[in-house]
Amino acid sequence: MDHLSAASIFNSRLSFWTAQGFAGAELYEQLAEDNELPSFFDPDDIAEIQGVLVGSVKKARHRGAGPAFIRLSSKVIKYPRPDYCRHLASKFVRRAA
């Protein structure tokens, strides 16, 4: 079996839940509870999912603007899936039609 990146799996599950009729913050809540996603993302995963540089993820973390994270050592950072997805939900902006 081919190894899929966390971002590929995330986008696949995003498409799945969208096809099930979820949208907006509710979509990210479904992703937060989706056990087919990895339990934790690393900064490279977050950067790939968001389409930004890893340095941008690091800067957001240092400013306190990013999602909750776990520092396992001075060089190992992990983002719990539920916290990351709920962070995305909190950033969702619904536009008036």
Beta strands, then each sheet from edge to edge (+ up, - down):
strand 1: 40-41
strand 2: 70-71
strand 3: 77-80
sheet 1: 1+ 3- 2+
end
